[in-house]
Amino acid sequence: MKIRVSVNEKGHTSVKVDGTELNMLVTGFTLSQEAGEIPVLTLKVPITDGADIELPDGIVIANIEKPEE
């Protein structure tokens, strides 16, 4: 899997996975790495009810709910 995150001349971020542009789906991302560990790219993609999702092994969907104020 090839992942490319870049910024164009207008300052807009592009996220591509295996050459497929994800900007129309991704609303945010985080790239992090712990010492001695592999980097982790987290993509924020709003999932609508009834979405048909197929993921390869090792990729998970985490539902993080915001605490009520």
C-alpha positions in Angstrom: 0.0 0.0 0.0 1.4 3.4 -1.0 0.2 6.5 1.0 1.0 10.0 -0.1 0.2 13.1 1.8 1.2 16.4 0.1 0.3 20.1 0.0 -0.3 21.9 -3.3 0.7 25.5 -4.2 -2.6 26.8 -2.8 -1.9 25.2 0.6 -4.6 22.4 0.2 -3.6 19.0 1.5 -4.0 15.9 -0.7 -4.3 12.4 0.7 -3.8 9.5 -1.8 -3.8 5.8 -1.1 -2.5 3.6 -4.0 -2.9 6.7 -6.3 -6.6 7.2 -5.4 -7.4 10.7 -4.2 -9.4 10.7 -0.9 -10.0 14.4 -0.4 -13.7 14.1 -1.2 -14.0 11.7 1.7 -11.4 12.6 4.3 -12.2 15.5 6.6 -8.9 15.3 8.6 -5.9 13.2 9.3 -3.2 12.6 12.0 0.2 11.1 11.4 1.9 9.9 14.6 4.8 7.7 15.6 5.9 6.3 19.0 9.6 5.7 19.6 10.6 2.4 18.1 7.1 1.8 16.5 5.8 2.1 13.0 4.1 5.3 11.9 0.3 5.4 12.2 -1.9 7.4 9.8 -5.4 8.1 11.1 -7.9 9.4 8.5 -11.1 11.0 9.6 -13.9 9.8 7.3 -17.5 10.5 8.2 -19.4 7.1 7.9 -23.1 7.4 7.0 -25.7 4.8 7.9 -25.9 2.0 5.4 -22.3 2.4 4.2 -20.9 -0.7 2.7 -17.3 -1.0 4.1 -14.7 -3.6 3.3 -11.3 -3.4 5.0 -8.2 -5.5 4.7 -6.6 -7.1 7.8 -5.0 -4.6 10.1 -7.3 -1.7 9.3 -10.0 -0.9 11.8 -12.8 1.6 12.3 -12.9 3.4 15.6 -16.0 5.3 16.7 -14.9 8.0 19.1 -17.8 9.8 20.6 -17.5 13.4 21.9 -18.3 13.8 25.6 -21.5 15.7 26.3 -21.0 19.2 27.6 
